Amino acid sequence: MSLIDSISGIVFIKQPTRLVVDIGGIRFQVNISISCYESLPEEGKQIEILTFLHVKDDILDLYGFKDLSERSVSYTHLTLPTN
């Protein structure tokens, strides 16, 4: 489905639509939903989160999900053709 299936590391920044995960000193910004945000641990805690790397033209966006169901629905939405 995606080049980056999941990531695990330390929650560095936690905001309602944005998560930053520190993985050995490299920080990944992940776009998240409000429901995903509500399920996250506190900053400084260990996390593993499912992801989808959306590649379009010159944009690389990493999206994070609380479970497979949320990722599946978002994957369908993100990969629909646009006119």
Secondary structure per residue as TSV (DSSP state, phi and psi in degrees):
chain	resnum	aa	ss	phi	psi
A	1	M	-	360.0	-45.2
A	2	S	-	-148.0	152.3
A	3	L	S	-61.7	-38.6
A	4	I	-	-112.1	101.6
A	5	D	-	-76.1	-37.5
A	6	S	E	-160.9	161.3
A	7	I	E	-133.9	150.6
A	8	S	E	-134.9	142.2
A	9	G	E	176.5	-152.7
A	10	I	E	-105.4	134.1
A	11	V	E	-67.5	113.8
A	12	F	E	-94.2	-47.8
A	13	I	E	-133.8	136.0
A	14	K	E	-129.6	113.7
A	15	Q	E	-131.5	160.9
A	16	P	T	-53.2	-31.2
A	17	T	T	-124.9	11.1
A	18	R	E	-146.4	137.9
A	19	L	E	-132.2	137.5
A	20	V	E	-117.7	123.4
A	21	V	E	-111.5	127.7
A	22	D	E	-93.2	120.6
A	23	I	E	-121.9	94.8
A	24	G	T	60.6	36.6
A	25	G	T	92.4	-8.3
A	26	I	E	-102.9	128.6
A	27	R	E	-108.5	128.0
A	28	F	E	-107.5	128.2
A	29	Q	E	-89.0	129.6
A	30	V	E	-126.1	127.7
A	31	N	E	-78.4	132.0
A	32	I	-	-134.4	162.8
A	33	S	-	-89.2	166.7
A	34	I	H	-62.3	-40.8
A	35	S	H	-65.5	-35.0
A	36	C	H	-66.7	-44.6
A	37	Y	H	-54.7	-44.1
A	38	E	H	-67.0	-20.0
A	39	S	H	-95.6	-2.2
A	40	L	-	-78.7	150.2
A	41	P	-	-74.6	173.8
A	42	E	-	-67.1	160.5
A	43	E	T	-58.2	140.8
A	44	G	T	92.2	-7.3
A	45	K	S	-97.3	156.9
A	46	Q	E	-70.8	144.5
A	47	I	E	-145.1	150.2
A	48	E	E	-130.2	129.1
A	49	I	E	-133.5	137.6
A	50	L	E	-71.2	145.3
A	51	T	E	-136.5	166.1
A	52	F	E	-142.9	123.0
A	53	L	E	-92.4	111.7
A	54	H	E	-93.7	116.8
A	55	V	E	-110.6	122.0
A	56	K	E	-149.2	123.5
A	57	D	T	49.4	-111.4
A	58	D	T	-110.4	26.1
A	59	I	E	-118.9	133.1
A	60	L	E	-120.1	110.7
A	61	D	E	-116.3	130.5
A	62	L	E	-103.0	123.0
A	63	Y	E	-110.4	142.2
A	64	G	E	-117.5	149.0
A	65	F	E	-138.4	148.3
A	66	K	S	-78.4	-23.8
A	67	D	S	-157.7	173.4
A	68	L	H	-63.6	-36.1
A	69	S	H	-62.3	-47.2
A	70	E	H	-62.6	-40.2
A	71	R	H	-65.8	-41.2
A	72	S	H	-62.0	-45.3
A	73	V	H	-63.6	-44.7
A	74	S	H	-67.6	-37.8
A	75	Y	H	-59.0	-45.2
A	76	T	H	-60.0	-45.1
A	77	H	H	-65.0	-44.4
A	78	L	H	-70.6	-26.1
A	79	T	T	-99.9	4.5
A	80	L	S	-66.6	138.5
A	81	P	-	-66.3	143.9
A	82	T	-	-110.6	148.2
A	83	N	-	-102.9	360.0
